[in-house]
Amino acid sequence: MEIPLLAWQGLVILAVFGITLLIATYSTYAERVVAAFLQDRVGPDRAGPFGLLQPLADAVKLFTKEEFFPSGANRWLFVFGPCLAMTTALMASAVIPFGNTLIFGDGTEIRLQAIEVNIGMLYVFGVVSLGVYGIMIGGWASNNKFSLLGAVRAAAQAVSYELAMGMALIALLMVTGTLSLREITLQQYNGLWNIVYQPLGFIIFCVCAFAETNRTPFDLPECETELVGGYHTEYSSMKMGLYLFAEYINVFVASAVMSTLYFGGFSFPGEHWVYNTLTQSQGELFAHNVVTILGTVTIFAKIFFFIFFFMWVRWTLPRFRYDQLMRLGWTMLFPIAILNILVTGACILFFGAKDPKIEAAKKPQTTETRTVVRG
Amino acid sequence: MGTSLFYFLAFVALISALGVVFAKNPIHSVLFLILTFFAISGHYLLLNAQFLAAVNIIVYAGAIMVLFLFVIMFLNLNTDTEPHKPALAKVTAAVAGGLLLLVLIAALRNVTPVGADAATFDSQIGMVNRLGLVLYQQYLLPFELASVLFLVAMVGAVMLGKREEGERNF
């Protein structure tokens, strides 16, 4: 057991990376199964038992297709686009806490989170806002009018919905008083989930998450009825595969962020009862680790539910028209998000903040603390 | 490690900033500018200003440059369609740039770098809560004035973009 802490953390990083890819892979399978279920079809059942090897078959197909470069395309950027889409999609899962800490017998404590930063929420937001570059660059470099239109649509859509998303996050931030995703989860560990404090904020965030991941009903950038294939019209082989794969990773990350921010992350009802019961019979260490593992199972259950929700919506709702999309973003979500901030602020003023730290910050500071701030 | 990281980031920032100026294709210029912002955000992180680093990425790389790219893609600027710049404009640009360089050199000539004292240095100085407290207590008035300025600019943009009576574009 003489493995240094850094190695453990590296192991967790690798595990998070692998799990992200694995879940994205099987999301493609789940998408087909859910679509088949909702449309009363059989779905994939040829490759392996229950069609479980379908993602593998897809990968083989994509890898062996011809690499195609359209004439007049900017070759560097044409390749760079899908790489960027994939990279930005994978970056976001680094700060999501997939569980509390595991404590070993010798006192080593490892977090089930790749990296813990105190600006976790901003990090996710920043990475998400970069995601659109992959689509834009790829669409422009294809030297195709339909691709360009898809890219331009993606840009306008991303910027419009990021605003409302940021506003929804600000309201949440006012409630929690911290940007660290781990601390936000731990607050919900000891109290109610944030969905109780921010129901409106969650709805706004959820709609914006759909728009940011370019999922139906917001998949205007690849709208095949108008734009052939949108930004990936000219893409073939694995470059195309990377774009599609990045979308599923984004869905996974969006689900993870939603369950962390609004649905308690790795906290589950009755965790204190489990902890206390096990502490009495097995000791504190064992109880802590069991609760952590149960918490990890819980957050994955929540994530899977949200991934299913994404698919459920995709196969239920039709696509928006582009002016409807813009009207929804700017004249509905944005004002509602601002209203949500005002209401949240009023509630905090009347009922007091949830977190005592915010209460402390509201009080006028003494001169002593002020000098510390300046120095 | 901090020093070598600093030199690496400075190298990236300078090279990509030069790329912004020298790139023939405006799209490449924008992409180089985004890379510059990333290098500068790296510098912020080295200075322990995490919030500033994140906001720099979100606002500049994530929103403003997306809009830049958006507009440039629409304009479809090529070397063929680019109008020929007269010699007078080039001379004027060179003189203005030279003057700016002169001012910068004059301003920075006598500056001596002040290193942080490890004993009294507050590592939490760049954290969000600290920054918020300073911004909303010490600099409340300038902060609010800046936000009013943004509001004015926004109202102006909406006024300019507003549809005239009876006008229909689609």
Chai-1 contact restraints between the chains, C-beta under 6 A:
chainA,res_idxA,chainB,res_idxB,connection_type,confidence,min_distance_angstrom,max_distance_angstrom,comment,restraint_id
A,I119,B,Q50,contact,1.0,0.0,6.0,A-B,restraint_1
A,I119,B,A54,contact,1.0,0.0,6.0,A-B,restraint_2
A,L122,B,A54,contact,1.0,0.0,6.0,A-B,restraint_3
A,F125,B,I58,contact,1.0,0.0,6.0,A-B,restraint_4
A,G126,B,A54,contact,1.0,0.0,6.0,A-B,restraint_5
A,G126,B,I57,contact,1.0,0.0,6.0,A-B,restraint_6
A,G126,B,I58,contact,1.0,0.0,6.0,A-B,restraint_7
A,S129,B,I58,contact,1.0,0.0,6.0,A-B,restraint_8
A,S129,B,G62,contact,1.0,0.0,6.0,A-B,restraint_9
A,L130,B,G62,contact,1.0,0.0,6.0,A-B,restraint_10
A,V132,B,V66,contact,1.0,0.0,6.0,A-B,restraint_11
A,M136,B,L69,contact,1.0,0.0,6.0,A-B,restraint_12
A,W140,B,M73,contact,1.0,0.0,6.0,A-B,restraint_13
A,V152,B,M73,contact,1.0,0.0,6.0,A-B,restraint_14
A,A155,B,V66,contact,1.0,0.0,6.0,A-B,restraint_15
A,A155,B,F70,contact,1.0,0.0,6.0,A-B,restraint_16
A,V159,B,A63,contact,1.0,0.0,6.0,A-B,restraint_17
A,V159,B,V66,contact,1.0,0.0,6.0,A-B,restraint_18
A,L179,B,V128,contact,1.0,0.0,6.0,A-B,restraint_19
A,V373,B,L133,contact,1.0,0.0,6.0,A-B,restraint_20
A,V373,B,V134,contact,1.0,0.0,6.0,A-B,restraint_21
